[in-house]
């Protein structure tokens, strides 16, 4: 992960974008008052979003299994066609 200040990134935006996309690098853009941002490739961003969704889904499953283990489930008969 690289870090650069806002002015440097603004003046060399193409170079930093190439680093991000070609080398799968993440760039921390430092700004005043700790208002920093990160530049990521779209592929890396999508991977992170997918990991977050998977973690949320896994948490839902864990809660559901805990409810079943605690006796909060209901048994239903299947509807036959």
C-alpha positions in Angstrom: 0.0 0.0 0.0 1.4 3.4 -1.0 0.6 6.7 0.5 0.7 10.1 -1.2 -0.7 13.5 -0.5 -3.7 14.9 -2.4 -1.7 17.4 -4.4 0.8 14.8 -5.6 -2.0 12.4 -6.6 -3.8 15.2 -8.4 -0.7 16.2 -10.4 0.2 12.6 -11.3 -3.3 11.0 -11.4 -2.6 8.9 -14.5 0.6 7.5 -13.0 -1.2 6.6 -9.7 -4.2 5.1 -11.6 -1.8 3.0 -13.6 -0.1 1.8 -10.4 -3.5 0.8 -9.0 -4.7 -1.0 -12.1 -1.5 -2.5 -13.4 0.1 -3.5 -10.1 -3.0 -4.1 -8.0 -1.7 -1.4 -5.7 -3.8 0.5 -3.2 -3.1 4.2 -2.7 -3.9 6.1 0.5 -4.5 9.7 -0.4 -3.7 11.8 2.6 -5.7 14.9 3.2 -6.1 17.5 5.8 -7.9 16.8 9.1 -7.6 13.0 8.7 -10.0 12.9 5.8 -8.0 10.3 3.9 -9.3 8.2 1.1 -8.1 5.0 -0.6 -7.9 4.4 -4.4 -8.4 0.7 -5.3 -8.8 -1.1 -8.5 -12.4 -2.1 -9.4 -11.4 -5.8 -9.1 -10.1 -5.4 -5.6 -13.2 -3.3 -4.6 -15.5 -6.0 -6.0 -13.6 -8.7 -4.0 -14.0 -6.7 -0.8 -17.7 -6.1 -1.4 -18.1 -9.8 -2.0 -16.3 -10.7 1.2 -18.5 -8.3 3.1 -21.7 -9.8 1.6 -20.4 -13.3 2.4 -19.6 -12.4 6.0 -23.1 -10.8 6.4 -24.7 -14.0 4.9 -22.6 -16.2 7.2 -23.7 -14.2 10.2 -27.3 -14.6 9.2 -26.9 -18.3 9.0 -25.1 -18.4 12.3 -28.0 -16.5 13.9 -30.6 -18.8 12.3 -28.8 -21.9 13.5 -28.5 -20.5 17.0 -32.3 -19.8 17.0 -32.9 -23.4 15.9 -30.7 -24.7 18.6 -32.5 -22.6 21.1 -35.8 -24.2 20.1 -37.3 -21.3 18.1 -37.8 -23.3 14.9 -41.1 -24.7 13.6 -41.7 -27.9 11.8 -44.0 -27.7 8.7 -45.3 -30.4 6.5 -44.3 -30.3 2.9 -47.1 -29.5 0.4 -47.4 -32.4 -2.1 -48.4 -31.6 -5.6 
